[in-house]
Amino acid sequence: MKKVLLCIGLALIFAGCTNVENEEEQTQPALSLEGQIEEVMNQHDYPPQTIVNYEIKNDFIYVFTDTNNSLNVAVLEYSTDSIEWIMDTTSIETISIFNPDYENMPVLTVVETKDANIVQVKVMEEPAKGLQYSKEVTDDYAIDTKYWIHFTEMKEEYADFEDLPVTHVELIE
């Protein structure tokens, strides 16, 4: 009988310890999606204040940053459990970004232009999404940056860097 009571007592103690751990975990607030993105970006030397935008496409998050007055993009893989760093590209002007190792990763084409007369960009004859951000350099001077993004489904020939969407960009004034 003493052994049974001892076993029950130990089981209650262990159950109590487990509940305390679970309560501690539950009292710590979960990071929002933006918080998780900022955390991953900060780990790769992109502080939160450099983030200007992000786009989610399939299982990927494309994070646009401005460092040293140049547009950059980082690609993160997103799941319900975590956000993982894949790669980054810096000093973007016009580029198609993809990684053929990821089957469902779309090809992102980014076009940045300093030409204020450009009002639209087409990639492979489809309109690209126009974005803009402003970065204060001094109290009375800011730099405005316009860029366009377009997602294309991955094709087999892109893995060999053939006929990429970036070769089919049209700037419209």
Biotite code that builds the C-alpha atoms (Angstrom):
import biotite.structure as struc

atoms = struc.array([
    struc.Atom([0.000, 0.000, 0.000], chain_id="A", res_id=1, res_name="MET", atom_name="CA", element="C"),
    struc.Atom([2.887, 2.350, 0.807], chain_id="A", res_id=2, res_name="LYS", atom_name="CA", element="C"),
    struc.Atom([4.336, 1.756, -2.665], chain_id="A", res_id=3, res_name="LYS", atom_name="CA", element="C"),
    struc.Atom([1.008, 2.595, -4.299], chain_id="A", res_id=4, res_name="VAL", atom_name="CA", element="C"),
    struc.Atom([0.692, 5.826, -2.304], chain_id="A", res_id=5, res_name="LEU", atom_name="CA", element="C"),
    struc.Atom([4.315, 6.699, -3.083], chain_id="A", res_id=6, res_name="LEU", atom_name="CA", element="C"),
    struc.Atom([3.708, 6.140, -6.805], chain_id="A", res_id=7, res_name="CYS", atom_name="CA", element="C"),
    struc.Atom([0.537, 8.255, -6.733], chain_id="A", res_id=8, res_name="ILE", atom_name="CA", element="C"),
    struc.Atom([2.349, 10.992, -4.809], chain_id="A", res_id=9, res_name="GLY", atom_name="CA", element="C"),
    struc.Atom([5.222, 11.035, -7.307], chain_id="A", res_id=10, res_name="LEU", atom_name="CA", element="C"),
    struc.Atom([2.786, 11.083, -10.214], chain_id="A", res_id=11, res_name="ALA", atom_name="CA", element="C"),
    struc.Atom([0.999, 14.114, -8.712], chain_id="A", res_id=12, res_name="LEU", atom_name="CA", element="C"),
    struc.Atom([4.306, 15.904, -8.138], chain_id="A", res_id=13, res_name="ILE", atom_name="CA", element="C"),
    struc.Atom([5.403, 15.292, -11.738], chain_id="A", res_id=14, res_name="PHE", atom_name="CA", element="C"),
    struc.Atom([1.999, 16.364, -13.038], chain_id="A", res_id=15, res_name="ALA", atom_name="CA", element="C"),
    struc.Atom([2.204, 19.514, -10.953], chain_id="A", res_id=16, res_name="GLY", atom_name="CA", element="C"),
    struc.Atom([5.676, 20.308, -12.305], chain_id="A", res_id=17, res_name="CYS", atom_name="CA", element="C"),
    struc.Atom([4.500, 19.787, -15.853], chain_id="A", res_id=18, res_name="THR", atom_name="CA", element="C"),
    struc.Atom([1.561, 22.154, -15.347], chain_id="A", res_id=19, res_name="ASN", atom_name="CA", element="C"),
    struc.Atom([3.832, 24.845, -13.909], chain_id="A", res_id=20, res_name="VAL", atom_name="CA", element="C"),
    struc.Atom([6.067, 24.619, -16.999], chain_id="A", res_id=21, res_name="GLU", atom_name="CA", element="C"),
    struc.Atom([3.054, 24.786, -19.306], chain_id="A", res_id=22, res_name="ASN", atom_name="CA", element="C"),
    struc.Atom([1.663, 27.795, -17.413], chain_id="A", res_id=23, res_name="GLU", atom_name="CA", element="C"),
    struc.Atom([5.023, 29.567, -17.764], chain_id="A", res_id=24, res_name="GLU", atom_name="CA", element="C"),
    struc.Atom([5.056, 28.874, -21.506], chain_id="A", res_id=25, res_name="GLU", atom_name="CA", element="C"),
    struc.Atom([1.491, 30.103, -21.873], chain_id="A", res_id=26, res_name="GLN", atom_name="CA", element="C"),
    struc.Atom([2.168, 33.351, -19.996], chain_id="A", res_id=27, res_name="THR", atom_name="CA", element="C"),
    struc.Atom([4.955, 34.293, -22.428], chain_id="A", res_id=28, res_name="GLN", atom_name="CA", element="C"),
    struc.Atom([3.260, 36.070, -25.316], chain_id="A", res_id=29, res_name="PRO", atom_name="CA", element="C"),
    struc.Atom([3.734, 34.509, -28.735], chain_id="A", res_id=30, res_name="ALA", atom_name="CA", element="C"),
    struc.Atom([5.451, 36.760, -31.256], chain_id="A", res_id=31, res_name="LEU", atom_name="CA", element="C"),
    struc.Atom([3.268, 38.181, -33.997], chain_id="A", res_id=32, res_name="SER", atom_name="CA", element="C"),
    struc.Atom([4.161, 37.398, -37.602], chain_id="A", res_id=33, res_name="LEU", atom_name="CA", element="C"),
    struc.Atom([5.843, 40.791, -37.893], chain_id="A", res_id=34, res_name="GLU", atom_name="CA", element="C"),
    struc.Atom([7.737, 40.153, -34.657], chain_id="A", res_id=35, res_name="GLY", atom_name="CA", element="C"),
    struc.Atom([8.971, 36.805, -35.979], chain_id="A", res_id=36, res_name="GLN", atom_name="CA", element="C"),
    struc.Atom([10.055, 38.417, -39.262], chain_id="A", res_id=37, res_name="ILE", atom_name="CA", element="C"),
    struc.Atom([11.889, 41.173, -37.396], chain_id="A", res_id=38, res_name="GLU", atom_name="CA", element="C"),
    struc.Atom([13.631, 38.613, -35.186], chain_id="A", res_id=39, res_name="GLU", atom_name="CA", element="C"),
    struc.Atom([14.894, 36.547, -38.148], chain_id="A", res_id=40, res_name="VAL", atom_name="CA", element="C"),
    struc.Atom([15.941, 39.645, -40.077], chain_id="A", res_id=41, res_name="MET", atom_name="CA", element="C"),
    struc.Atom([17.788, 41.051, -37.059], chain_id="A", res_id=42, res_name="ASN", atom_name="CA", element="C"),
    struc.Atom([19.702, 37.759, -36.727], chain_id="A", res_id=43, res_name="GLN", atom_name="CA", element="C"),
    struc.Atom([20.980, 38.355, -40.282], chain_id="A", res_id=44, res_name="HIS", atom_name="CA", element="C"),
    struc.Atom([22.062, 41.979, -39.730], chain_id="A", res_id=45, res_name="ASP", atom_name="CA", element="C"),
    struc.Atom([18.878, 43.671, -40.936], chain_id="A", res_id=46, res_name="TYR", atom_name="CA", element="C"),
    struc.Atom([17.568, 45.681, -37.962], chain_id="A", res_id=47, res_name="PRO", atom_name="CA", element="C"),
    struc.Atom([13.784, 46.230, -37.869], chain_id="A", res_id=48, res_name="PRO", atom_name="CA", element="C"),
    struc.Atom([14.101, 49.895, -38.872], chain_id="A", res_id=49, res_name="GLN", atom_name="CA", element="C"),
    struc.Atom([15.549, 48.817, -42.251], chain_id="A", res_id=50, res_name="THR", atom_name="CA", element="C"),
    struc.Atom([12.400, 46.852, -43.206], chain_id="A", res_id=51, res_name="ILE", atom_name="CA", element="C"),
    struc.Atom([10.243, 48.788, -45.681], chain_id="A", res_id=52, res_name="VAL", atom_name="CA", element="C"),
    struc.Atom([7.765, 46.094, -46.761], chain_id="A", res_id=53, res_name="ASN", atom_name="CA", element="C"),
    struc.Atom([7.130, 42.389, -46.965], chain_id="A", res_id=54, res_name="TYR", atom_name="CA", element="C"),
    struc.Atom([5.065, 40.188, -49.251], chain_id="A", res_id=55, res_name="GLU", atom_name="CA", element="C"),
    struc.Atom([3.827, 36.641, -48.589], chain_id="A", res_id=56, res_name="ILE", atom_name="CA", element="C"),
    struc.Atom([3.555, 34.268, -51.521], chain_id="A", res_id=57, res_name="LYS", atom_name="CA", element="C"),
    struc.Atom([2.963, 30.523, -51.114], chain_id="A", res_id=58, res_name="ASN", atom_name="CA", element="C"),
    struc.Atom([5.174, 29.408, -48.189], chain_id="A", res_id=59, res_name="ASP", atom_name="CA", element="C"),
    struc.Atom([7.604, 32.292, -48.576], chain_id="A", res_id=60, res_name="PHE", atom_name="CA", element="C"),
    struc.Atom([7.965, 35.768, -47.164], chain_id="A", res_id=61, res_name="ILE", atom_name="CA", element="C"),
    struc.Atom([9.865, 38.339, -49.209], chain_id="A", res_id=62, res_name="TYR", atom_name="CA", element="C"),
    struc.Atom([11.213, 41.064, -46.936], chain_id="A", res_id=63, res_name="VAL", atom_name="CA", element="C"),
    struc.Atom([12.293, 44.325, -48.556], chain_id="A", res_id=64, res_name="PHE", atom_name="CA", element="C"),
    struc.Atom([14.858, 46.400, -46.702], chain_id="A", res_id=65, res_name="THR", atom_name="CA", element="C"),
    struc.Atom([16.790, 49.590, -47.254], chain_id="A", res_id=66, res_name="ASP", atom_name="CA", element="C"),
    struc.Atom([20.401, 49.640, -46.112], chain_id="A", res_id=67, res_name="THR", atom_name="CA", element="C"),
    struc.Atom([22.881, 52.277, -47.184], chain_id="A", res_id=68, res_name="ASN", atom_name="CA", element="C"),
    struc.Atom([20.225, 53.710, -49.527], chain_id="A", res_id=69, res_name="ASN", atom_name="CA", element="C"),
    struc.Atom([19.934, 50.531, -51.549], chain_id="A", res_id=70, res_name="SER", atom_name="CA", element="C"),
    struc.Atom([16.981, 48.181, -51.906], chain_id="A", res_id=71, res_name="LEU", atom_name="CA", element="C"),
    struc.Atom([17.535, 44.606, -50.723], chain_id="A", res_id=72, res_name="ASN", atom_name="CA", element="C"),
    struc.Atom([15.276, 41.578, -50.440], chain_id="A", res_id=73, res_name="VAL", atom_name="CA", element="C"),
    struc.Atom([15.479, 38.575, -48.146], chain_id="A", res_id=74, res_name="ALA", atom_name="CA", element="C"),
    struc.Atom([13.559, 35.361, -48.733], chain_id="A", res_id=75, res_name="VAL", atom_name="CA", element="C"),
    struc.Atom([12.211, 33.485, -45.721], chain_id="A", res_id=76, res_name="LEU", atom_name="CA", element="C"),
    struc.Atom([10.387, 30.168, -45.643], chain_id="A", res_id=77, res_name="GLU", atom_name="CA", element="C"),
    struc.Atom([7.223, 30.302, -43.561], chain_id="A", res_id=78, res_name="TYR", atom_name="CA", element="C"),
    struc.Atom([5.375, 27.518, -41.787], chain_id="A", res_id=79, res_name="SER", atom_name="CA", element="C"),
    struc.Atom([3.003, 27.497, -38.832], chain_id="A", res_id=80, res_name="THR", atom_name="CA", element="C"),
    struc.Atom([5.910, 26.431, -36.618], chain_id="A", res_id=81, res_name="ASP", atom_name="CA", element="C"),
    struc.Atom([8.701, 28.733, -37.740], chain_id="A", res_id=82, res_name="SER", atom_name="CA", element="C"),
    struc.Atom([10.209, 31.224, -40.131], chain_id="A", res_id=83, res_name="ILE", atom_name="CA", element="C"),
    struc.Atom([13.534, 30.194, -41.646], chain_id="A", res_id=84, res_name="GLU", atom_name="CA", element="C"),
    struc.Atom([16.080, 32.282, -43.538], chain_id="A", res_id=85, res_name="TRP", atom_name="CA", element="C"),
    struc.Atom([16.767, 31.143, -47.116], chain_id="A", res_id=86, res_name="ILE", atom_name="CA", element="C"),
    struc.Atom([18.766, 33.916, -48.779], chain_id="A", res_id=87, res_name="MET", atom_name="CA", element="C"),
    struc.Atom([19.124, 37.610, -49.467], chain_id="A", res_id=88, res_name="ASP", atom_name="CA", element="C"),
    struc.Atom([20.012, 39.783, -52.428], chain_id="A", res_id=89, res_name="THR", atom_name="CA", element="C"),
    struc.Atom([21.429, 43.258, -51.975], chain_id="A", res_id=90, res_name="THR", atom_name="CA", element="C"),
    struc.Atom([21.595, 46.424, -54.057], chain_id="A", res_id=91, res_name="SER", atom_name="CA", element="C"),
    struc.Atom([18.705, 45.510, -56.312], chain_id="A", res_id=92, res_name="ILE", atom_name="CA", element="C"),
    struc.Atom([17.945, 47.422, -59.479], chain_id="A", res_id=93, res_name="GLU", atom_name="CA", element="C"),
    struc.Atom([16.376, 44.883, -61.829], chain_id="A", res_id=94, res_name="THR", atom_name="CA", element="C"),
    struc.Atom([16.551, 41.202, -60.968], chain_id="A", res_id=95, res_name="ILE", atom_name="CA", element="C"),
    struc.Atom([14.655, 37.907, -60.866], chain_id="A", res_id=96, res_name="SER", atom_name="CA", element="C"),
    struc.Atom([15.108, 36.086, -57.558], chain_id="A", res_id=97, res_name="ILE", atom_name="CA", element="C"),
    struc.Atom([14.473, 32.382, -57.011], chain_id="A", res_id=98, res_name="PHE", atom_name="CA", element="C"),
    struc.Atom([16.007, 29.190, -55.712], chain_id="A", res_id=99, res_name="ASN", atom_name="CA", element="C"),
    struc.Atom([15.351, 26.061, -57.806], chain_id="A", res_id=100, res_name="PRO", atom_name="CA", element="C"),
    struc.Atom([15.896, 23.893, -54.711], chain_id="A", res_id=101, res_name="ASP", atom_name="CA", element="C"),
    struc.Atom([12.485, 25.021, -53.430], chain_id="A", res_id=102, res_name="TYR", atom_name="CA", element="C"),
    struc.Atom([9.799, 23.478, -55.586], chain_id="A", res_id=103, res_name="GLU", atom_name="CA", element="C"),
    struc.Atom([6.910, 25.869, -54.858], chain_id="A", res_id=104, res_name="ASN", atom_name="CA", element="C"),
    struc.Atom([8.980, 29.068, -54.633], chain_id="A", res_id=105, res_name="MET", atom_name="CA", element="C"),
    struc.Atom([7.758, 31.606, -57.170], chain_id="A", res_id=106, res_name="PRO", atom_name="CA", element="C"),
    struc.Atom([10.183, 33.736, -59.129], chain_id="A", res_id=107, res_name="VAL", atom_name="CA", element="C"),
    struc.Atom([10.182, 37.295, -57.844], chain_id="A", res_id=108, res_name="LEU", atom_name="CA", element="C"),
    struc.Atom([11.136, 39.979, -60.325], chain_id="A", res_id=109, res_name="THR", atom_name="CA", element="C"),
    struc.Atom([12.030, 43.340, -58.807], chain_id="A", res_id=110, res_name="VAL", atom_name="CA", element="C"),
    struc.Atom([12.485, 46.518, -60.829], chain_id="A", res_id=111, res_name="VAL", atom_name="CA", element="C"),
    struc.Atom([13.748, 49.673, -59.127], chain_id="A", res_id=112, res_name="GLU", atom_name="CA", element="C"),
    struc.Atom([14.006, 52.897, -61.063], chain_id="A", res_id=113, res_name="THR", atom_name="CA", element="C"),
    struc.Atom([15.128, 56.422, -60.249], chain_id="A", res_id=114, res_name="LYS", atom_name="CA", element="C"),
    struc.Atom([13.282, 57.719, -63.320], chain_id="A", res_id=115, res_name="ASP", atom_name="CA", element="C"),
    struc.Atom([10.290, 59.678, -61.995], chain_id="A", res_id=116, res_name="ALA", atom_name="CA", element="C"),
    struc.Atom([8.591, 59.423, -65.409], chain_id="A", res_id=117, res_name="ASN", atom_name="CA", element="C"),
    struc.Atom([8.047, 55.663, -65.104], chain_id="A", res_id=118, res_name="ILE", atom_name="CA", element="C"),
    struc.Atom([4.424, 55.103, -64.064], chain_id="A", res_id=119, res_name="VAL", atom_name="CA", element="C"),
    struc.Atom([4.035, 51.380, -64.738], chain_id="A", res_id=120, res_name="GLN", atom_name="CA", element="C"),
    struc.Atom([6.155, 48.284, -65.207], chain_id="A", res_id=121, res_name="VAL", atom_name="CA", element="C"),
    struc.Atom([5.152, 45.103, -66.982], chain_id="A", res_id=122, res_name="LYS", atom_name="CA", element="C"),
    struc.Atom([6.883, 41.769, -66.550], chain_id="A", res_id=123, res_name="VAL", atom_name="CA", element="C"),
    struc.Atom([6.153, 39.176, -69.209], chain_id="A", res_id=124, res_name="MET", atom_name="CA", element="C"),
    struc.Atom([3.354, 41.494, -70.418], chain_id="A", res_id=125, res_name="GLU", atom_name="CA", element="C"),
    struc.Atom([1.646, 41.437, -66.990], chain_id="A", res_id=126, res_name="GLU", atom_name="CA", element="C"),
    struc.Atom([1.423, 44.533, -64.759], chain_id="A", res_id=127, res_name="PRO", atom_name="CA", element="C"),
    struc.Atom([3.783, 44.523, -61.796], chain_id="A", res_id=128, res_name="ALA", atom_name="CA", element="C"),
    struc.Atom([2.752, 45.798, -58.372], chain_id="A", res_id=129, res_name="LYS", atom_name="CA", element="C"),
    struc.Atom([4.115, 49.291, -57.731], chain_id="A", res_id=130, res_name="GLY", atom_name="CA", element="C"),
    struc.Atom([5.519, 50.158, -54.301], chain_id="A", res_id=131, res_name="LEU", atom_name="CA", element="C"),
    struc.Atom([7.243, 53.183, -52.867], chain_id="A", res_id=132, res_name="GLN", atom_name="CA", element="C"),
    struc.Atom([8.932, 54.165, -49.643], chain_id="A", res_id=133, res_name="TYR", atom_name="CA", element="C"),
    struc.Atom([10.578, 57.294, -48.325], chain_id="A", res_id=134, res_name="SER", atom_name="CA", element="C"),
    struc.Atom([13.737, 57.368, -46.227], chain_id="A", res_id=135, res_name="LYS", atom_name="CA", element="C"),
    struc.Atom([14.651, 60.472, -44.255], chain_id="A", res_id=136, res_name="GLU", atom_name="CA", element="C"),
    struc.Atom([18.295, 61.385, -44.729], chain_id="A", res_id=137, res_name="VAL", atom_name="CA", element="C"),
    struc.Atom([18.129, 64.636, -42.752], chain_id="A", res_id=138, res_name="THR", atom_name="CA", element="C"),
    struc.Atom([15.323, 66.584, -41.103], chain_id="A", res_id=139, res_name="ASP", atom_name="CA", element="C"),
    struc.Atom([14.471, 68.335, -44.339], chain_id="A", res_id=140, res_name="ASP", atom_name="CA", element="C"),
    struc.Atom([15.598, 65.816, -46.968], chain_id="A", res_id=141, res_name="TYR", atom_name="CA", element="C"),
    struc.Atom([14.183, 62.390, -47.856], chain_id="A", res_id=142, res_name="ALA", atom_name="CA", element="C"),
    struc.Atom([14.890, 59.929, -50.634], chain_id="A", res_id=143, res_name="ILE", atom_name="CA", element="C"),
    struc.Atom([11.856, 58.390, -52.329], chain_id="A", res_id=144, res_name="ASP", atom_name="CA", element="C"),
    struc.Atom([12.346, 54.978, -53.877], chain_id="A", res_id=145, res_name="THR", atom_name="CA", element="C"),
    struc.Atom([9.904, 53.448, -56.366], chain_id="A", res_id=146, res_name="LYS", atom_name="CA", element="C"),
    struc.Atom([10.026, 49.770, -57.198], chain_id="A", res_id=147, res_name="TYR", atom_name="CA", element="C"),
    struc.Atom([7.789, 47.172, -58.785], chain_id="A", res_id=148, res_name="TRP", atom_name="CA", element="C"),
    struc.Atom([7.431, 43.500, -57.968], chain_id="A", res_id=149, res_name="ILE", atom_name="CA", element="C"),
    struc.Atom([6.007, 40.633, -59.964], chain_id="A", res_id=150, res_name="HIS", atom_name="CA", element="C"),
    struc.Atom([5.659, 36.959, -59.060], chain_id="A", res_id=151, res_name="PHE", atom_name="CA", element="C"),
    struc.Atom([5.912, 34.286, -61.738], chain_id="A", res_id=152, res_name="THR", atom_name="CA", element="C"),
    struc.Atom([5.404, 30.584, -61.285], chain_id="A", res_id=153, res_name="GLU", atom_name="CA", element="C"),
    struc.Atom([8.672, 28.632, -61.371], chain_id="A", res_id=154, res_name="MET", atom_name="CA", element="C"),
    struc.Atom([9.395, 26.929, -64.689], chain_id="A", res_id=155, res_name="LYS", atom_name="CA", element="C"),
    struc.Atom([11.945, 24.240, -65.415], chain_id="A", res_id=156, res_name="GLU", atom_name="CA", element="C"),
    struc.Atom([14.000, 26.425, -67.749], chain_id="A", res_id=157, res_name="GLU", atom_name="CA", element="C"),
    struc.Atom([14.502, 29.034, -65.017], chain_id="A", res_id=158, res_name="TYR", atom_name="CA", element="C"),
    struc.Atom([16.644, 26.547, -63.097], chain_id="A", res_id=159, res_name="ALA", atom_name="CA", element="C"),
    struc.Atom([19.152, 26.812, -65.964], chain_id="A", res_id=160, res_name="ASP", atom_name="CA", element="C"),
    struc.Atom([18.824, 30.637, -65.926], chain_id="A", res_id=161, res_name="PHE", atom_name="CA", element="C"),
    struc.Atom([17.192, 30.602, -69.356], chain_id="A", res_id=162, res_name="GLU", atom_name="CA", element="C"),
    struc.Atom([14.618, 33.161, -70.466], chain_id="A", res_id=163, res_name="ASP", atom_name="CA", element="C"),
    struc.Atom([14.069, 34.567, -66.963], chain_id="A", res_id=164, res_name="LEU", atom_name="CA", element="C"),
    struc.Atom([11.203, 37.003, -66.371], chain_id="A", res_id=165, res_name="PRO", atom_name="CA", element="C"),
    struc.Atom([13.745, 39.813, -65.862], chain_id="A", res_id=166, res_name="VAL", atom_name="CA", element="C"),
    struc.Atom([14.511, 39.616, -69.594], chain_id="A", res_id=167, res_name="THR", atom_name="CA", element="C"),
    struc.Atom([10.854, 40.528, -70.298], chain_id="A", res_id=168, res_name="HIS", atom_name="CA", element="C"),
    struc.Atom([10.553, 43.843, -68.432], chain_id="A", res_id=169, res_name="VAL", atom_name="CA", element="C"),
    struc.Atom([8.813, 46.827, -70.002], chain_id="A", res_id=170, res_name="GLU", atom_name="CA", element="C"),
    struc.Atom([9.036, 50.292, -68.392], chain_id="A", res_id=171, res_name="LEU", atom_name="CA", element="C"),
    struc.Atom([6.041, 52.484, -69.212], chain_id="A", res_id=172, res_name="ILE", atom_name="CA", element="C"),
    struc.Atom([6.107, 56.292, -69.027], chain_id="A", res_id=173, res_name="GLU", atom_name="CA", element="C"),
])
